[in-house]
Amino acid sequence: MYRGRLERDLKLWTSQGLIDARTAGRLLEEYDARESSFSLGRVLIVIAALLVSAAVLLLVAANWDVIPRLARLLGIVGLIWGAYLAGGVLMMRGAGRLAAAFLVLGTLAFGGAIALVGQMYHLSGDAFQAMLVWFAGAVAAAALFRSGAVAAIAGFLAFAVAGTDWTQSYNADETVLLWLMPLMAAIVVLLVRYTGADRVRHLAYLLLVAWLAFIYGEHETPATAIAIAAFGAVAYLAAAVPQSPLHALARGAGAAPAFYSYLVLLLGLLVLHAEFDGAADRLLLGIVTLGAAIAGIALSGKQNGAVRYLGYAAFAAETLYLASETIGSIIGTSGFFLVSGLVVALIAWAVIALERRFSRAGRKAEA
């Protein structure tokens, strides 16, 4: 997505004489050489590693009873260590893509080994404990080999740990997820910063959003929804306001911190729409939501396109909602559609005006 925009911009700048074709080509080659850039070959290698892992585990499981116990144990350990050693050797030789495939194979084989060894020796425990050990092993492997691919596996395993229905068999305190989910998110963020796998940070942010949803599920009250919305508002202002001491740190992490904190704010306000029944409360909430949408557009309209479009969507949806709750109930269905069309036209006009303003501000800043 970004590469396509970059290529179009380079072609435009070349046609305008701002840069020459050779420089544009070198800039595009430099971007393609980055580990974080999209590569079909890298994706296919990782997919191949996933398929081979599944094939090996299914083959072992299908012939589990006829394989001697010692051979099972040695085979599982040999598969894991062989994959990790091969990944390490390939990484030292500069074959990063092939090394990532072997590291993924070793990490997935480690998870299969946990289940197979537990079944073979009838070890006590449950799925939650097994997934937690698997997550810890993936984190250790990602840190040891500084592998972004394994960091991504750890990010997905964090969701698997949180989603495992472990309380039915273990009868542990459910509040463990209240501290475990943000802890796993923090670990994934640290792995992202250490391995340079920038896209994996989205898994950590989504895990935090799921954590807030879990908190609301445990305490479904308006106070919880208000607290979540307030938390999102404070986090968004800390990331988006230039005067904030955390602004530079958030900008260094890209557009994601501001976007996900803004998303949490809007999700909290959305939940409050279902919690409040009174017309006066909903009207006040609608005004607050419109204010939040305008604030997001004003603060991040130029630098953060994701927040800008989310603010546009929230403003349009809330305007239509308020129209349906007030005007629509009075003038009937046909009149409501007419008013809705006019409202959407006004929203479109406001969006165009804002876009032009951002464009003029950008040109003045460049001048």
Secondary structure as UniProt FT lines:
FT   HELIX           2..15
FT   TURN            16..17
FT   HELIX           21..32
FT   TURN            35..36
FT   HELIX           40..62
FT   TURN            63..66
FT   HELIX           69..92
FT   TURN            93..94
FT   HELIX           96..120
FT   TURN            121..122
FT   HELIX           127..145
FT   HELIX           148..163
FT   HELIX           167..170
FT   TURN            174..175
FT   HELIX           176..195
FT   HELIX           198..200
FT   HELIX           201..218
FT   HELIX           222..240
FT   TURN            242..243
FT   TURN            245..246
FT   HELIX           247..252
FT   HELIX           256..275
FT   HELIX           279..300
FT   TURN            301..303
FT   HELIX           305..325
FT   HELIX           327..366
//
